[in-house]
Amino acid sequence: METRVAVIGIIVERPDSAEQVNAVLHEYADRIIGRMGIPYREKGISIISVAADAPQDEISALSGKLGRIPGVSVKAAYAKGY
């Protein structure tokens, strides 16, 4: 199956949602190339970027699961031609 390279931007506005975010990311660990998390203490949020290489439907499923967690916003951007 053809895969796509994507970056998924995640903003966690509720600290109590972080455990759920990590659990979902763990489900897709074999598709994740890398991730970076930045706590923005002044605003009380966390910013996470995830690089993934997976079929587009799996990236959409991951984004959808994350977006359904309360206090979490998600956007995915896909590389062209990869």
N, C-alpha and C positions, 0 to 999 in steps of 0.2 A: 504494500500500500504506500502511496506517495505521501511524503511528509512535508511539512512547512516549517520554516523557522519563524518564530514570533517572540516578541517581548510583551509581557503582561505587566501592566502597571496596577498596583494594588495600594489603596489608601485605607488604613484601618483607623477609624475614628473612635472606636470603643475598645479599650484595652482588654475587656473580658471576652472579646471575639478572637483574640490572637490565637488561642488554643485551637479553635475550630479552623482557622486559616491554616495553621501548621498541619493539622490532621488532613485537610484536603490536599495540600501540597505534597504531603507524604504519599498519598494515594497515587500521585503522578510522578513520583521520584525518578522512575526510569525514563521519563520523557523530558526531565528538566536538565538543561545544560549547566545552569548556575543561577544563583539568586543573591540579591543584595538587599539588606534591610537597613533603614535609617530611622532611628527614633527622633522625632522632632518634638522635643520635650516642651519647648515654649508654647506650642500649639496643642500638645497632648495627643498627637497622632503618630502613626508609624507609616512610613512609605517603603514599599517593597517592590523591587523589580525582579521579574523572573524571565529568564531566557529559556525557551523550549524548542524542541524539534519533535514534532508529532503530526499525525494526520489532523487536518483542519477540524474535523468533528470532535476530536479529543481536546484540542485547545479550546474550542467553543464550550465543551462540556465542563472543562476545568474553570473557565471564566464564569460560566453560569452558576456552578456550585459556589464559587467564591462570592459572586454577586448576591446570592440569596442569604448570605450570612448578615445578620443585623449589624449596621455600622460599617459595612465594607463596600467600597466603590472599586470597580474593576474596568479596565479597558485593555484590549489587545490590539497590537499593530503587527502586521505580517510583512516579512521581507518579500520582495518581488523576485520570483524565479528560483527560489530555493526550497 
